[in-house]
Every structure is written in structure tokens, then in C-alpha cells.
Amino acid sequence: MTGLGAVFRPQLPPERLRAVVGLADACGLEELWLWEDCFREGGISAAAAALAWSERVRIGVGLLPVPLRNVAITAMEAATLYRLFPGRPILAVGHGVQDWMGQVGARAESPVTLLREHLDALRALLRGERLTVQGRYVDLDDVGLDWPPTGPVELLAGAGGPRTLRLSGASADGTVLTASTAPDGVRRARQLIDEGRESAGRTDTHRIVVYLLTATGPGATARLRAELAEEGLESVPDLGAAGDAHTVAKAVQRLAEAGADTVVLQPTGDEPDPEAFVRFAAEEVRALVP
């Protein structure tokens, strides 16, 4: 079965999160994803609140920008969530938007090297290992977690370019693709991820999560077109879905057939009713997606 989720976009104020989380938990949504977009809402703090306010829905953070975070802090916060809420947090790390990283003086000369070092150290720390590492960006001296997760955890990487997709295949447990990824892009991403997995000798499963820009209800087509135009994507074919549940479910299925394991419906930034959008995903679209 194709996994299905929805995004709580950080254009909404944090105080709106509790109602959306409560509805997601009650109506059977599988995954609710949060973003750590500069300079809006913190990913870990929002995820901790969402997990505490819910009982069953999985909470994803897609993604935590590694230039902003010492890997030991990432590991400590991740391990705390994994232990408090076993099986429900889904954390992804990635480059972050480079212009934003530049605004805060954290832009790395080699984002791929930074992400590789961060991923490798983070996965080792979460396995309970004690590390001494002197890398280009990650520098640890006899560091280990007192309270590592008690079981295996899923750590994803956000990726788009070929080098990062191969890195994700080699060093992460899954990959998050943005809503600018059409079905053909998912196929290409899966190929590059598999190349990375083969180079690292990995034979475990690797989940691909894809965001799907989605609009429904009055003015859906206009809202979708406006957001695609704002992002400079209006000329890219097969991006986004606007319409009723059948229309959206067909778009989800196209991504699944291209290689996506989970499709996360991403509302437009001006979505007028976030709670109704979550209910639409969980009840109407889910019923139509095999």
C-alpha cells in the first residue's frame, strides 16, 4: 500500500498546529509532516509538541538543515523523540536552502561533504556508538549518547541533485523529494539512490517520500497555478494536482508507479482550511489510493 500523508505548512502560525494534529490523529491520517523553514517554526520543537498532542499519527520533519546544527545536538534531540514516542517520529536532514544558510552565516563550501559527515556521525550516535571524528565539518572527541534510541530508527535525507541522491542511498534510510519532482524525476531519483546503495553495499529497504502540491475546493486550479508560477515551475509538466479526491488520487498513483513509497499532500501556502485539507487527505484520498 502506498503511504499517504499531509503537510502542516509553516506559513501557518504555531498556535494552529494543535488543532490540525488532533484532527490528523482522530481521522486516521498516517503521517503529518512539518517543515523547519527559515525563519518560521523550529522542526524539533514543533514535532515534540505534535507527538505529545497525539497518540497514533506519525510526525515527520522534512527537513532539518544540517548547516544550522551541530550533529551532537541533532542526535540528542532525535534520540529524545525516538525514546519518548517510539515508532512515530520521522526525521529527515538535508542541505537547507543555501540562501537562507548564507543569511545566518552557515553556508558550507561543500554542502555534500557536510551532509555526508553529518549523516554518518548521526546514524552512528543513534546506534549508541561512541565517536571520535575529525572531518572537514564534523569534529567529535569521544562523544556518545547516554540515552540512545532503544531500537532501530528511520533517518531520511532530503535530496534533489545527483550527488545528494547517491549520498542518500548510501548513508540514509530513505529520501525526501520536494514537490518540484514529477513522476519522471522520481524514476530518475530511484535510479540514483540505488546506485548509492549499491556502492555502499546496502541491501535494506529505502523509502522514498515525495511531496505533491495539492489544491482542492473552490479556486483550486487557480491556487495551484499561482504557487507553481511563484516557484518558477509553471512550465514543468505533471506537477501538482488540483481538484477532487479522484483527481488527487490519480496523481498520487502516478508518483507511486514511478517509485514513491509515500506521497505527502502539500497544500498551497494560501490553503484556506488546513483542518479540512487533512480530513480530505485522510478520508477521501486515502480511500482511493491502493
Backbone torsions as a table, in degrees:
resi	resn	phi	psi	omega
1	MET	NA	136.2	176.5
2	THR	-72.9	128.6	175.9
3	GLY	-69.3	151.7	-178.2
4	LEU	-139.0	135.6	178.7
5	GLY	-143.6	-172.9	177.3
6	ALA	-145.9	158.6	-179.7
7	VAL	-104.9	134.9	162.8
8	PHE	-93.0	105.7	-172.8
9	ARG	-79.0	142.1	-175.9
10	PRO	-75.2	2.5	168.6
11	GLN	-68.2	-19.1	175.0
12	LEU	-82.9	144.8	177.8
13	PRO	-67.0	149.7	-176.1
14	PRO	-56.5	-30.5	-177.1
15	GLU	-68.7	-11.5	175.0
16	ARG	-81.0	-14.6	-171.0
17	LEU	-63.6	-40.9	-172.8
18	ARG	-60.9	-42.3	-179.3
19	ALA	-65.9	-40.0	-179.7
20	VAL	-67.3	-42.6	178.6
21	VAL	-62.1	-45.0	-179.8
22	GLY	-59.7	-42.0	178.4
23	LEU	-67.6	-43.5	179.0
24	ALA	-58.1	-41.8	-179.3
25	ASP	-67.1	-40.2	-174.7
26	ALA	-75.9	-33.5	-172.0
27	CYS	-96.1	3.1	172.0
28	GLY	93.2	13.6	175.6
29	LEU	-59.9	137.4	-177.0
30	GLU	-77.1	-46.0	-175.8
31	GLU	-139.4	133.5	171.8
32	LEU	-115.0	122.7	-175.2
33	TRP	-105.0	141.1	177.9
34	LEU	-117.3	156.6	178.1
35	TRP	-120.1	143.0	170.7
36	GLU	-101.4	72.4	178.2
37	ASP	-86.4	132.1	172.1
38	CYS	-69.0	135.2	-1.5
39	PHE	-121.4	63.5	-170.8
40	ARG	-105.0	-93.4	-172.7
41	GLU	-120.7	143.1	179.5
42	GLY	-72.6	133.7	-176.9
43	GLY	-67.3	-46.3	-177.2
44	ILE	-70.0	-43.4	-179.2
45	SER	-64.6	-42.3	178.5
46	ALA	-66.9	-40.2	179.6
47	ALA	-64.5	-41.4	179.7
48	ALA	-61.3	-42.9	178.7
49	ALA	-65.1	-45.0	-178.8
50	ALA	-61.9	-41.3	179.0
51	LEU	-66.3	-38.0	179.9
52	ALA	-70.1	-29.7	-178.8
53	TRP	-85.0	-0.2	-174.5
54	SER	-132.1	169.9	-178.1
55	GLU	-119.2	-30.4	-171.0
56	ARG	-132.5	-32.0	-175.5
57	VAL	-65.2	138.5	174.8
58	ARG	-80.4	142.1	-177.6
59	ILE	-114.7	119.2	178.9
60	GLY	-103.6	147.7	171.1
61	VAL	-119.4	113.0	-175.3
62	GLY	-132.5	85.1	18.3
63	LEU	-149.3	174.2	173.5
64	LEU	-92.9	117.2	-179.1
65	PRO	-72.1	117.9	-174.3
66	VAL	-66.3	-26.5	177.6
67	PRO	-62.9	-22.3	-178.7
68	LEU	-84.0	-10.6	-165.2
69	ARG	-130.8	128.4	165.4
70	ASN	-65.6	136.7	-174.0
71	VAL	-62.5	-28.6	178.0
72	ALA	-66.4	-38.5	177.2
73	ILE	-66.3	-44.4	176.8
74	THR	-56.5	-45.5	-178.5
75	ALA	-64.9	-43.5	179.5
76	MET	-61.2	-46.2	-178.0
77	GLU	-69.0	-41.8	179.2
78	ALA	-62.8	-46.6	-178.4
79	ALA	-61.3	-38.4	178.1
80	THR	-61.0	-45.8	178.7
81	LEU	-64.4	-43.7	-178.8
82	TYR	-62.4	-35.0	-179.2
83	ARG	-79.2	-37.1	-179.0
84	LEU	-72.4	-34.1	-173.6
85	PHE	-132.4	67.9	-172.5
86	PRO	-55.5	132.0	174.8
87	GLY	81.3	-4.6	-175.2
88	ARG	-108.7	-29.6	176.6
89	PRO	-74.6	143.6	171.9
90	ILE	-129.8	112.8	-176.0
91	LEU	-112.4	136.0	174.6
92	ALA	-124.4	142.2	176.3
93	VAL	-119.3	159.1	-178.8
94	GLY	-170.5	-174.5	-175.5
95	HIS	-66.4	-32.3	-167.9
96	GLY	78.6	165.6	176.9
97	VAL	-73.5	121.3	-170.8
98	GLN	-62.7	-35.1	176.7
99	ASP	-62.8	-40.7	177.6
100	TRP	-65.9	-40.5	178.5
101	MET	-62.2	-36.7	176.7
102	GLY	-65.6	-34.9	-179.9
103	GLN	-61.4	-30.5	-176.8
104	VAL	-106.0	12.2	176.7
105	GLY	71.8	27.3	-175.7
106	ALA	-119.8	13.1	-177.1
107	ARG	-71.2	125.6	-177.0
108	ALA	-88.2	144.8	177.0
109	GLU	-66.3	-35.2	178.4
110	SER	-127.5	87.7	-178.6
111	PRO	-58.2	-34.7	-178.6
112	VAL	-67.6	-42.0	177.6
113	THR	-62.0	-44.7	178.8
114	LEU	-59.5	-47.3	-178.1
115	LEU	-64.5	-40.0	178.5
116	ARG	-61.4	-48.5	-179.2
117	GLU	-63.4	-40.7	-178.9
118	HIS	-65.7	-47.4	-179.9
119	LEU	-60.6	-46.8	-177.1
120	ASP	-63.8	-43.0	179.5
121	ALA	-69.2	-41.3	-177.8
122	LEU	-63.7	-44.8	-180.0
123	ARG	-64.3	-37.7	179.1
124	ALA	-67.1	-43.9	178.9
125	LEU	-62.4	-40.8	-179.6
126	LEU	-70.8	-19.8	172.9
127	ARG	-80.9	-3.7	179.7
128	GLY	91.5	11.8	-179.8
129	GLU	-78.9	156.6	173.9
130	ARG	-106.7	127.7	-169.1
131	LEU	-119.4	141.5	162.0
132	THR	-124.9	115.1	-173.4
133	VAL	-135.5	134.0	172.3
134	GLN	-126.3	89.8	179.7
135	GLY	-104.6	-172.4	178.0
136	ARG	-67.2	-35.3	-177.4
137	TYR	-122.8	-33.2	-177.3
138	VAL	-99.1	122.9	-176.9
139	ASP	-132.3	107.1	-178.3
140	LEU	-126.0	137.5	-180.0
141	ASP	-121.9	98.9	177.4
142	ASP	56.6	55.4	-177.0
143	VAL	-106.8	130.0	174.0
144	GLY	-148.5	155.5	179.4
145	LEU	-86.0	133.4	172.1
146	ASP	-69.7	-30.9	-175.8
147	TRP	-128.1	67.3	176.9
148	PRO	-69.5	164.5	175.7
149	PRO	-56.5	151.5	-176.4
150	THR	-87.1	-7.8	178.4
151	GLY	-150.0	-177.8	179.1
152	PRO	-60.8	146.7	178.5
153	VAL	-126.6	158.3	178.8
154	GLU	-101.2	118.6	178.8
155	LEU	-120.6	120.2	-176.7
156	LEU	-106.1	163.7	175.1
157	ALA	-126.6	138.3	170.7
158	GLY	-81.2	134.6	-174.7
159	ALA	-150.3	152.6	177.3
160	GLY	-143.8	-47.6	-179.7
161	GLY	-79.0	161.9	-176.5
162	PRO	-57.5	-44.3	-178.0
163	ARG	-64.2	-40.6	-178.6
164	THR	-72.0	-35.5	176.6
165	LEU	-64.0	-43.6	176.3
166	ARG	-63.3	-40.2	177.8
167	LEU	-61.7	-42.8	179.0
168	SER	-60.8	-41.7	177.8
169	GLY	-61.2	-37.1	-177.2
170	ALA	-79.1	-36.6	-166.3
171	SER	-119.1	-8.5	-179.0
172	ALA	-116.2	170.8	179.1
173	ASP	-97.6	-5.0	179.9
174	GLY	-174.1	170.5	-176.7
175	THR	-132.6	138.4	174.3
176	VAL	-105.5	126.4	177.8
177	LEU	-110.1	141.7	-176.9
178	THR	-75.8	171.8	-179.8
179	ALA	-71.4	-2.9	174.2
180	SER	-85.6	9.2	-177.7
181	THR	-101.1	109.8	176.0
182	ALA	-80.8	171.1	-179.9
183	PRO	-52.6	-42.1	177.8
184	ASP	-61.7	-34.6	177.3
185	GLY	-68.1	-34.0	176.4
186	VAL	-65.4	-42.1	178.6
187	ARG	-61.0	-44.3	179.8
188	ARG	-66.0	-40.3	178.8
189	ALA	-62.3	-43.5	179.5
190	ARG	-60.5	-39.8	179.4
191	GLN	-63.4	-45.3	-178.6
192	LEU	-68.9	-39.0	176.5
193	ILE	-60.8	-44.5	179.8
194	ASP	-63.7	-34.8	175.3
195	GLU	-61.5	-42.9	177.7
196	GLY	-64.8	-40.9	178.8
197	ARG	-63.2	-42.0	-180.0
198	GLU	-64.5	-41.4	-179.3
199	SER	-64.2	-29.1	180.0
200	ALA	-93.7	-1.1	-179.5
201	GLY	70.2	28.0	-177.6
202	ARG	-89.9	135.6	179.1
203	THR	-124.5	4.2	178.5
204	ASP	-76.9	174.3	179.4
205	THR	-75.5	154.8	179.7
206	HIS	-138.4	111.7	-175.3
207	ARG	-85.4	134.1	173.4
208	ILE	-106.9	123.1	178.0
209	VAL	-109.2	128.4	-179.2
210	VAL	-124.8	131.2	172.2
211	TYR	-80.0	140.2	176.5
212	LEU	-123.3	110.5	177.4
213	LEU	-62.4	124.2	-168.8
214	THR	-135.7	136.4	173.4
215	ALA	-134.6	139.0	177.7
216	THR	-141.7	165.2	-179.5
217	GLY	84.3	-169.3	-176.6
218	PRO	-58.6	134.7	177.5
219	GLY	70.7	19.5	-173.6
220	ALA	-60.5	-47.9	-176.6
221	THR	-62.9	-42.4	179.8
222	ALA	-65.2	-40.2	179.9
223	ARG	-66.7	-40.7	178.3
224	LEU	-64.3	-46.9	-179.4
225	ARG	-61.7	-40.2	-178.9
226	ALA	-63.9	-40.4	-179.7
227	GLU	-70.7	-41.0	176.9
228	LEU	-60.9	-40.6	178.8
229	ALA	-65.8	-39.6	178.8
230	GLU	-62.0	-34.3	179.8
231	GLU	-88.0	0.4	-178.8
232	GLY	72.7	26.0	-174.7
233	LEU	-114.4	10.9	-173.2
234	GLU	-64.1	-21.8	-178.5
235	SER	-94.2	-1.1	-179.4
236	VAL	-83.9	122.2	-178.4
237	PRO	-72.4	153.1	172.3
238	ASP	65.5	28.8	176.0
239	LEU	-103.7	133.5	172.9
240	GLY	77.2	169.3	179.2
241	ALA	-146.3	133.4	177.6
242	ALA	-132.1	127.1	178.5
243	GLY	143.1	-152.9	-176.6
244	ASP	-84.9	-176.5	-175.7
245	ALA	-62.7	-35.3	179.5
246	HIS	-64.5	-42.2	179.2
247	THR	-62.9	-45.5	-178.8
248	VAL	-67.5	-41.2	-179.8
249	ALA	-61.6	-37.3	177.5
250	LYS	-64.5	-39.1	177.5
251	ALA	-66.3	-39.8	175.9
252	VAL	-60.5	-44.6	-177.8
253	GLN	-63.8	-36.8	177.8
254	ARG	-62.6	-40.5	177.4
255	LEU	-67.7	-39.8	178.6
256	ALA	-63.9	-42.0	178.5
257	GLU	-64.9	-25.6	178.4
258	ALA	-81.5	-12.0	177.4
259	GLY	129.0	1.0	178.2
260	ALA	-76.1	136.1	175.1
261	ASP	-91.1	-33.2	179.2
262	THR	-134.8	134.1	175.1
263	VAL	-115.9	127.7	-177.4
264	VAL	-111.7	116.6	-178.5
265	LEU	-72.7	122.8	-177.1
266	GLN	-106.9	108.6	179.4
267	PRO	-67.4	158.3	173.6
268	THR	-65.4	157.8	-177.9
269	GLY	-62.3	-20.7	179.8
270	ASP	-105.4	22.0	178.5
271	GLU	-51.3	122.6	-173.7
272	PRO	-77.6	-19.0	-174.8
273	ASP	-143.6	85.3	-177.4
274	PRO	-59.9	-35.9	179.8
275	GLU	-66.1	-43.0	178.1
276	ALA	-64.8	-33.6	178.7
277	PHE	-64.9	-42.9	178.0
278	VAL	-62.5	-43.5	179.0
279	ARG	-64.5	-39.0	176.9
280	PHE	-58.8	-45.3	179.8
281	ALA	-65.7	-47.2	-172.6
282	ALA	-74.1	-33.3	-172.6
283	GLU	-105.8	-43.1	-175.3
284	GLU	-88.6	-50.4	-177.4
285	VAL	-71.6	-42.8	-178.2
286	ARG	-55.1	-38.5	-177.3
287	ALA	-65.6	-17.9	-175.0
288	LEU	-107.3	-2.7	-177.5
289	VAL	-106.2	117.4	-179.4
290	PRO	-73.3	NA	NA
